[in-house]
Amino acid sequence: MKRLILTAAALLLLPGSLLAADLGVSSGHDLDALWEQAQSNYDLDVEDAVILLESHQVNFGADQSMTTRVHRLVWIGTTVGIRGYADLRIPWNTATSNLEVEVLRTWRDGRWWPDEKQISETAVVHTLPYGLDRADDYTTMRETMLLHDGVELGCIMETAYTITEKKVPAAGGIFVFPKNDPAVLTVLEVFGEKLSHHELNGVAEPVAANTANGEGLRWQADLTPALGMPVGSSPEVYEPSVAWSSWKNWGQLADNWRPAFFRGMLLEAKQIQSLQEKLHPALGSRQKVAVVADYLNEMVRSVHYDSGFWRGSPRSASRTLATAYGHDLDRAVLAASLLTEAGFSAEPIFIGRGSALVAAEIPRLQDLQRLVLRIPEVNDVILDPASGKLLTSDVIFGHPYWNLRKNAEAGPQGPVASQQEKSLTVAINLEKGEDDSWQGSGYFRGTGRFSQHGSLLAAGDFKDGYLSQLTNSVIEGLKPSAASPGNLKPDVVEVDLEFEKFELVSDGLERKKLVVGAPQGGILSQLPRGVHLYEESRQTAVIGMENWKQTVTLRIEVGDKDLLSKPEPFSLSNEAGSFELAVMLADGWLVLTRTLEIAEESIQAANWPQLRALLLEESDRAFGTVLWEK
């Protein structure tokens, strides 16, 4: 009896509209059954929202159209949930697609608002994206706001809409089943012939789906927990996901994409003449490439908007130059044309957003979103069309990439540094001089993602720029007077250093102090996205730090000054790797060596405290502080 009373009391806390819900059936789904499962399986007192239904249905038509139908039913428990689901932004291109809003309603007070089958006239608002307001060729884009009426805490909102895209020969993508909130039922259906697919991280094999849309495949997940936090750049690496594609292979995708890109590389005679006038004074290949980049930035404003809505139909280079604006795809076509006129090649390369490309055998561009141009004739210089900056192949390190000119049929490669040593070694020797000063020598060696090849090439005067920042980050005020490159390649950089006269500074307490810090470009400054030392726990693995190693050594002549304090030796080893501080004082020399090594495997969420402990030791300034009498 007591249990029944408690249950009744708990039900009284729910809005009256949901006590005897009769939500009905929508698109074949029993909404009351879904709501009952949500109440039975989740603690609604602690959830911001619970997704009762998340359904995505993709269908390829005989006329090369592709329809994507999204059907969502969400219970809202907090204002955070309202912000996440009440007002939805749907981007679509009116020139290439149509949007149909089928359902937009809210259940509260025992009924659907505004009506079971009615959509409020003010609930669908078509807006022009702000970033395109001065880019006339792109104003076919819309960001349609779907606004739910009658929203209050404890309500249920239903949304269904379909986007039909025209002339889509094939497509592919990644579908991650967990969403920002837990879900009762999550469904992906894809209808089309000869689909390739790959299930990841525990997703069950699909079942046949035979409907009026034809034959297809259906993947279903029940009672899916929310995405683990923090969400990394590639949640499909560790979350239940499906990679699917209707492309036959990567070669077919390349053959479809390349003509649209290279056909657009056309300039008018007067435009070519304008470029040649700029190129005429340039001496050498590197300077000519720099002139092209400057010309691109001077003549064409960069429009920061997702160019994926125009991926199959970039504008011509002449049109982009004439209008003086362009998103990254249009600027890439223009830049490739400018480079060709200047006598160079331009290799379009798509770079992956994360450190790994799962199911690489499934052709798709969804997670290869950054487009750059490689210029092979100029020491592997890379032009970033979005920013207009000249980079080097460093930008590819740690990421999968797909080169559209070189062996595109084989699909993406990399990540480049995955099989290479990934380490940073900095060594500094300082000999005692006069007037409490030191000067000396050292070396810097970086491999894989730590090579810093591009940063060094961009430094101008080789000892300035990045190397000066590097040595100053290790010891404040320490700068190189000379730098000699021993090996300067994208995968390995070795530089010998000579240092200027260096003096200790007072710490304000009648002492002089030296602190060996964390090197710029080292492990602490290259942590993957979402890795924060202030977080004591996390729900997701740390991916991309595998087999990292960093060693910083300071060898300093102590001289006859009284040494007040120095760090004590310390070591820590755990499942995530190891940290060691070695300290030696002998024959008037003090040697500090700080070594941090990360395990060869991805760090699972349960081992985050161990990795965090190592990183905190590395960031602890006490392990590098030496004090002398003033």
N, C-alpha and C positions, 0 to 999 in steps of 0.2 A: 504493500500500500504506500509506504514511504517513497519507494522508487517511482510510483506512478504520480505522486504529488510533485516530486522534483521535476519530472518530465513535463508536467503541465505548467509548472512555474517557468521552466525554461522557454516553453512555447509562447508564453505570454509576453516575453521580451521581444518577439518578432513582430513586425508590422502586421496589423490586422489583415491587410490585403493578402498576406502569404499564408495565413493559418489554414485556410481551406482553399488553397489555390486550385484553379481550373484553367491552367494556362493553355491547354489544348494541344494540338498537333501542328507542327510547322515543318514543311519539307520532309515529311515522313518521320520526324523525330517527336517522340512523346515528351513534351516539355515538363509535364508534372513528374514523370519518372526521373528525369535528369535532376530536377530540383530536390526530389526526395533523396537521391544518391548524394547530392551535395550536403544535405543536412546530416546524413548518416555517416559521412566519411571525413568531414572537415569541421573544425571548431570555428564557427562563424563569429565568435566573439573576438578572435585574434586576427582574422583575415581582412585585408583591405578589400579584396574582391575574390570571387570564385567564378571561374569560367565554366558554365554548364555545358556549353557546346562551342567548339572551334572547328569549323569545317571549311576546307579549301578544295574546290573542284575545278580542274583544268581540263578543257576540251578543245581538241584541234578539229576544225571543220574541213570539209572537202574543198572549200574555197580559200584555203590558207588563212582562215581566221582562227584566233585563239581566244576563248572565253575563260575568264577566271572568276568564279563565284565564291564570295566569302560570306559565310553565315556564322554569326556569333551571338551567343546568349550569355549574359553576365549578371551575377548577383553582386550588388554594390554594398559594402559594409562601412566604408569610411570616406572622408573627403578625398583621400589619396586615390581611392577607387573611382570616384567621380571624375577627377582630373584625368585619369587614365582612359576612361571609356565613354564618358557622356558626350564629348565633342570630338569627333573623328575627322582627321584631315586625309582626304583621298586624292593623291595627285594622278592626273591622266592627261593625255594629249588629244585634244579634239580633232587634230588633223589626221590622226592614225587610229583612233579608238572611240568607242562610245561607252557611256556610263549609264547604267540603269539601277536606280535605287528601288528595291523591291519591298523591304520591310524596315521600318524605323519607328519603334514603339516602346513604351515603358509600362510595366505592370506594377500597379499600386492601387490601394483602396478597392481591391477585388475586381479590377477591370484593366483593360489596355487603354493607354493614353497615346495619342488623342482618340484613336478608335482602332478596333482590331485589324481593319484592312485599310485604314486611311493614313496617309503621310501628310503632316502639317505643311502648309504652303511656305511657312517660314523656316522649316527644318532643314532644307537643302539649299545651301548658299554656295554659288560658284564664284570663286575669287581668282584673280590673276596673281601668281606668286610675286612677292615684292621684288625679288632679285631680277625679275624679267621686265620690270615696268619701263625700262628704256632700251629694250631689245626687241624691236618689232617683229623680227622673223621668228621669235620664240613665243609670241603672245597667243599661240594656240594652246599653250599649257593652261591647265586649270588645277587649282587645289580646292576641291569641293568639300565644304564643311557639312558634316552630318550631325545635326543638333537634336538630341533627344529631349522631348517635352516631359514635364511632370516628374523630373528626377528628384528623389529624396533618399536619404539613407535607408537601406533595407529594401530598395526596389530591385526589379529585374529589368534589364534592357536587352532588346533584341534588335539586331541589325543584319540585313542581307542586301548585298549589292553585287552587280556583275559588270565587269569591264571586258568589252569585246575589242580585241586588237585586229587590225586589218593587215593582210599580207605578211603573215608570220610563217615562214617556211618550216621552222622548228624552234624548239626552245628547251631549256633545261634549268635546273636549279637545285637548291638545297632547302629542305623543309625541316626545321628543328621543332620537335614536338613540344617540349616544355616552353611555356610562355612566362610572362612576368608574374602571373598568379597561377595557383593550382587549377587544374582543369578536370572535369568529370569525363568528358568525351572529346577526343581530338581525332579528326579524320582528314586524310589527304586522299583524293581521288584524281587520277590522271587518265584521260581517255584519248587514245591515239594508237596508231600501229607501230609495232616494233620498238617499244620503249626499252631503254636500258636503265637499270636501277641498281642501287647498292644500299643495303640496310646497315646502319651503324649503331653501335653501342646498345645493343639489345632490342632493337626494333624487329618485330616479327615479320616474316615473309608476307607479301601482299596476297589478297584473295581476289578472284575475278570479280569485276563489277560490270554487270550488263544492265544498261538502262536505255532510255530513249536516246541518250548521247552516244550509244554504241558500246563497244567493248573497251574495257579499261582495267585498271588495277586500283585496289583500295587498301590503304594502310590505316590501321586504327590503334589508338592507345587509350586505355581506360585509367582513370584516376592518376593523371600525370602530375607529379609535384612541380612547383614553380622552378624556374631557372635558378641554378645555384649562383650565389653572389660571392664576389663580384663577377659580372659577365665578362669573359675575355673577348678578344677580337674575333675568335673563331669558335663559338660554342659548339659547333657540329663536331669538333674534335673529341669532345668528352660527353656531350649530351645525346640522347636518342634522336636520330636524324635519318633522313632518306635523301640520297642524291639520285636524281632522275634526269632523263634527257630523251628527247625525240630526235636528236641529231644522230646520224649513223655513226660518226666518229669525229675526232678532232679535225681531220682533214676536210670533211664536209663543212664543218663550222668555219674553218679558215677560208675555204673557197667561197663561202657565202659572204664573209665579212670583208675580205680583201678588195674585191672589185669596187664596193661602195667607197672604200677609203682611197684607193689609188686613182679612181676615176675623177675624184674631186681635186686632184693635184694639178689644177690648171690656173694659170695667171694670165692676165692681159699684158700686152706688150708694154704699155706705159707703166704697169706695176713692176714688171721685170726691170725696166730701165731705172725706176726709182731705187730698187734694191741694188742694182749694179753700181749706181752712183755712190751708195753708202759703202759698198765693198771695195771700191777702187783704191782707197788709201791703205787698206788692210794688208799687213805683211804676215805671211805664214797661215797655216791651216787653223790653228787655235784662235788667232785673232779674227779670222773670217767667221768662224762659228760664233764667236762672241758678238760680232756685228749683226749676224742673223738674229740672235737672241734679243739684242737691243732693239733691232728693227721691229720684231714681233711685239715687244712690250710697248714700244713707242706708238705703233700704228693701230694696235688692236687691244681694246679693253677686255680683261678676263671676266667672264660671267660665271659666277660660282653657283652652278645648279647642276643637278644630276643629269649628265648627258646620255644616260641609258635610254631616255625616252626618244632619242634621235639616233641610236646606235646603228640602225640599219640604213640611215639616210643622212649622213653629214652633208653640210653645205659645201659648195665648191670653195677652193682657196680664194679665188677672185672675189666671190661674194662676201666672204668673211672679211677680207681686206677692205672692200668697198664700204661695208657697214661699220667697220671699226669696233666690232665687239664679237665675242665668241666664247662658248664654253670649251672645256678641255678637249673634246673630240674635234670640234671645228678648228680650234687653234692647233691641234696636232696635224690635221690635214694641211693647214696653211704652212706650218713650220716645216713639214716634210717637203712641201713644194719649194719653199725658200731655200732649204738646204740643197735640194736638187739643182736649183738654178745657180747655187754657189759652188757646185761641183762635188757635193758630198752625197753619200747614201743616207737613208733614214730608215731604221728598222723599228716598226711599231712593236712595243713590248707591253703586255699586260702583266701587272705585278699583283700577287695575292695579298690579301689584307692581313693574313696571319703568318705564322711560322711553318705551317703545314697545309697541304692541300689533300683533304681526305677524298677517297674514291676518285683518284686522278684519272681512272679509265672512263669516267662519265663526263662527256663533253658539256660544258656550260661556262658562262662568263660571270655568273652571279657573285662568286667570291674571288674573281680576278678583275678588280675594278679600277685600279690605277693604271693609266695609260701614259707611257713615256716614249721618247724616241732615242734610240741608241745610234751614235755616229761612229762607226767602226774605224774610219780613217784617222780619227783624232784621239788616239790613246783611250778608246772606249768612253769618250765623253757622252753624257746623256743629257738631253734637253727635256725638262719637265714642262709640258705645254700649259698646264694650269697656272703655274707660278711664273713661267718664263725664265726660270733659273737654269744655269748649266750645272749639272751634277756629274758624278762619276759612277762607275758600276757598284760603288758602295751601297747605293740605294736598293740594289737587288739582294744584298746579303741578308740571309735569314728569312727570305720570302720565296715562295714558288713563283715562277714567271713563265710566260709564253711568248716566244718570239715569232711574229707573223711572217717574217722573211726566211728564217733559218729553221728548217725541219719542223714546220708547224704541225705537220701530220702526226708527229710523235706525241703531241700534247705538251703540257707544261713540264718544265724541268725544275730541279732544285728541291728545297732551298739550297743556294749555292754553297753555303758554309756548313751544310749538315754533316758532311763527312770530313771536314777539316778541323784542325785544332782551333779552338776558340779561346785565346788567352791574351793577356796583357801583362807585360813585364816592364817595369820602370826601375832603373838603378841610378842612384846619384852618389857621387863621391865629392866631398868638400874638404879641402885642405886648409889648415889655419894660415892666415896671413897676418898682416899688421893691423893695428887699430881695431881689434875685435871683428875682423872681417874674414870671410872665407871665399874661395873660388875653386872650381874644380871641373869635373867632367862627369859624363854618364851616358846612358843610352836608353832608347825607347824601342820596344818591339811589340807590335800588335799583329795578331793573326786572325783570320776569319772576320767576324763582325767587329773585332777590336782593331782592325788594321788602320782605320781612319785615313785611308788612302785619299779620298776626295777632299777631306778637310785640309790635309797637308798640301795638296795640289792647288787648292783655292787660296792658300795663305799668301801668295805673292812672294815677298821676300821669305825664303824658306824657314828661317829661324823665327820669324814673326808669326803672327796669326795663331794657328792652332797650337804649335809647339810651345809658344810662350804661355798660352793659357793652360796648357797641360802642366808644365813645370811649376807655374804659379799656383795651380790647384794642389800640387803635392807639397810645396813649401811656399808660403806666401812671400812674395817679393823676389823669388828666384826666377831669373830669366836667362835664356841661352844667348851667348855672344856669337856662337857659330854652330852650324848643324850640317852634318855630312851624311847624306842618304847612303846606306849600304845596300838596301834592297827596298825598292819602292814599286810594289806591284799591288793590284787590288786585294789579293789574299794575304800578303805578308808585307809589313812595313817595318824596316829597321833603320834607325837613325842614331848616329853618334853625336853627342852634345858637348859643347864647352860652355861654361857658365860665367856670367859677369860677376864682378865683385859683389859679395852679398854680406850684409850686416844684420845681426840680430837686433830685435827691437825690445824695449822695456815693456813689461806687462803691467806697469804702474805700481808694483809692489817691491821696488828695489831689486828686481830680478830681470833677467833676460830670458826670453822664451822662444822655442822653436817647436812647431807642430807639424807632423807629417800627416797630411790630409788624404782624402780619397781622390784619386786622379779623375780629371774630367774625361768623359768618354769611357770610364771604367764600368765595373759591374753596377755600382749604385746608381749611376746616371743612365744605364741602359735597361733598367728593370722593365719587364713587359707591362703592357697596359693593365691597369687594375691591381697591380701589386703595390700595396701601401704598407709601410712599416708600422703605422699607427693602428692597424687592424690586428687584433689578437687572434682572430680566427677567420676562416673563410670556408666556403662550401665548394669551391672549385679548385681544380689542380692548377699549378703554375707550369705553364708550357712555354718552352723556348729558351730556358736557362740551362739546358742539359750540358754537362761537361764544360762549364765555364771555369776559368782559372785566372786569378789575378795575383801578381806578386809585386810588391813595392819594397825596395831596399834602399836604406840611407846609410852611408858610411861616412862619418864625420869625425875629423880630428878634434879631440876635446881640448888639447893644449894644457896650459898650466892654470887655467881658470878653475875655480872650485865648481864641481858639478853638484848641484843641489839635489836633483831628483831625475830619475829616468823611469820609463815603464818597466814593469816586471814581466818576465816571460809568462805566456799564457797560451793555452790551447783548448779547443773545443771540437769534438768530433761527434756527429750523430748521423741519423739516417739521411739527412739532406746533404751532407758533405762535411767540410772541416774548415776551421779557422785557426791560424797559429801566429803568434807573435814571438819571434826569436830575438833575444837581446844578448849582446856580447860586448864587454868592455875590457880591452886589453891593449897594452903598449900605447896608451894615449889615444886610442881610437874607439868610438862607439858605433856599433853596427846594429841597426834595427831592420828586421825583415818581417813583413806582414804578408801572409799568404792566405787567400780565400779560394776554396775549391768547392764547386757545386757538383752534386751527384750526376751520374751519366743518364739517369732516368728522369722523367717528368716528376715534379714534386706533387704528390697527391695531397688533397685537402687536409687529411689527417696529419700529414707531416709539415704543414705550413708553420706551426710553432717552432719546429726545429730549424727550418730555413730562416725564419724571422730572427731566431736567436743568433745565427751566424751573421746575418746582415747587420743586426744591431751592434755586434762586436766590431764589425768592420767600420761602422759609422761612429764608434765611440772615440772621441778625440783623446781620451786619456791614454789610449794605446799608442799615441804618437807624440806625446808632449814631453819635452826635455827642458829643464830649468837650470840656468846658471846664475851665479852671483853677478850683480850689475858691475 
